Amino acid sequence: MASSEDTAATVTATAKKEALGWMEWLRGWFYLACEMLFQRIMASHLQNPMPLPPLNDLTCIITGSTSGIGRETARQMAESGAHVVMAVRNTKVAHELIRKWQDEWSGRGLPLNIEVMELDLLSLASVVRFSEAWNARSGPLHVLINNAGIFSIGEPQKFSKDGYEEHMQVNHLAPALLSVLLLPSLIRGSPSRIVNVNSIMHQVGFVDPEDMNVVSGKRKFTSLVGYSSSKLAQVMFSSVLHKKLPAEAGVSVICVSPGIVQTNVARDLPSIVQAGYRLIPYFIFSAEEGSRSSLFAASDPQIPEYCEMLKADEWPVCAFISQDCRPTNPSEEAHNVETASKVWEKTLQMVGLPLDAVEKLIEGEDVKCKYEAHVD
Ligand SMILES: NC(=O)c1ccc[n+]([C@@H]2O[C@H](COP(=O)([O-])OP(=O)(O)OC[C@H]3O[C@@H](n4cnc5c(N)ncnc54)[C@H](OP(=O)(O)O)[C@@H]3O)[C@@H](O)[C@H]2O)c1
């Protein structure tokens, strides 16, 4: 018969973790403070802009490329010869940007090869429409950069039309759906890459797979909770995807941290705080500096080999490249394989995909998404 001590031990072992431990939380904030204060020193070996190899053979989809880091990433990849697809919700702004870039570029080489496609990550039906339109071309996709993101600082909790907390939908659920649905094109373009623009803030994130919307009342919602949880969920999902993709598929999955970057991400802050933000340029990266980790992950020739090495070593997390373009280790919680597996299942369920979607797509089979027939 089990003793009361055994029973207590079992209860402790199976007790559900409801938040980060104090040490994990303090460590997370310590890493965040270090990034804020020392990112420029840590990245002092990098050139700005980052020199890129010729990318003429690459087709690259970049979400959220009308502003900040995504906009810089798109411009630089196009100037290096890549066929860039700006996947954006404001197509007018994207067309204006292309005109401006073409004018500035004229005479320096071939015309830029950029196109615009509409994508609103607050609508899972829009993600399905985008993926169907892209896959229907039956062409290769070499790089998908899931860059678009929101951090609605100080805003109350909001939900998408699909019923999901907005940070979780824009920063994790919609990019996860996009990555899975575009697998046929990525496999066609292999060796190919999925680059997820993540954040050092995942270090203070915690995900309860049974409460991805943070509505149970167990945790108080703040925009910081919404943002950091969504970024951690993305690392966990990416780690499982990385393990599920066999070497033969030739698709690498990478998360990157751009650093602390001066962009429109702080647009919801009061204007006085935004003014203060601009007064500390030494510590904060420009968008051009912030785009280096995405550009590195998208173009460095050693990335696929590094990802395969992690897989062969059965490392529990996917590749994570920090703002100084060096591989780093994501948070301790990101290594929680049990939670990561639950986040994987919950995510597929929330985005309306079957649990074996990835396996089916690798086999070349069709996969139905619940949001296919949805009209916004
Ligand atoms: N800036 C930082 O310090 C920092 C630090 C760590 C990580 N990051 C990450 O870097 C990524 C890029 O952010 P950023 O700093 O460059 O911010 P940004 O200047 O605000 O750019 C965000 C982009 O995402 C797009 N976007 C937002 N909601 C969308 C939706 N529902 N559908 C489609 N596109 C949408 C925006 O389009 P609209 O202009 O149409 O809204 C914009 O193009 C994000 O994932 C962010 O979390 C940023």
The ligand as a Gaussian input file, in Angstrom:
#p B3LYP/6-31G(d) Opt

LIG

0 1
 N       10.209000      46.384000     -31.382000
 C       10.711000      45.609000     -30.434000
 O       11.388000      46.075000     -29.498000
 C       10.495000      44.118000     -30.514000
 C       11.125000      43.321000     -29.559000
 C       10.949000      41.938000     -29.618000
 C       10.150000      41.385000     -30.589000
 N        9.530000      42.175000     -31.497000
 C        8.696000      41.530000     -32.508000
 O        9.054000      41.972000     -33.789000
 C        7.948000      41.804000     -34.675000
 C        7.786000      43.061000     -35.516000
 O        7.383000      44.118000     -34.659000
 P        7.854000      45.633000     -34.816000
 O        8.588000      45.991000     -33.584000
 O        8.499000      45.839000     -36.126000
 O        6.427000      46.360000     -34.710000
 P        5.610000      47.268000     -35.717000
 O        6.441000      48.396000     -36.228000
 O        4.374000      47.623000     -34.949000
 O        5.252000      46.292000     -36.916000
 C        4.331000      45.255000     -36.749000
 C        3.813000      44.820000     -38.096000
 O        2.841000      43.776000     -37.852000
 C        1.670000      44.093000     -38.589000
 N        0.443000      43.552000     -37.993000
 C       -0.083000      43.839000     -36.789000
 N       -1.263000      43.212000     -36.648000
 C       -1.486000      42.529000     -37.802000
 C       -2.540000      41.720000     -38.270000
 N       -3.640000      41.489000     -37.558000
 N       -2.431000      41.177000     -39.491000
 C       -1.348000      41.408000     -40.267000
 N       -0.326000      42.188000     -39.889000
 C       -0.402000      42.755000     -38.662000
 C        1.620000      45.610000     -38.618000
 O        0.762000      46.039000     -39.632000
 P       -0.081000      47.419000     -39.477000
 O        0.941000      48.508000     -39.646000
 O       -1.089000      47.321000     -40.551000
 O       -0.652000      47.413000     -38.101000
 C        3.089000      45.934000     -38.854000
 O        3.390000      45.856000     -40.222000
 C        6.756000      41.473000     -33.802000
 O        6.501000      40.101000     -33.848000
 C        7.207000      41.888000     -32.405000
 O        6.576000      41.153000     -31.397000
 C        9.677000      43.538000     -31.478000

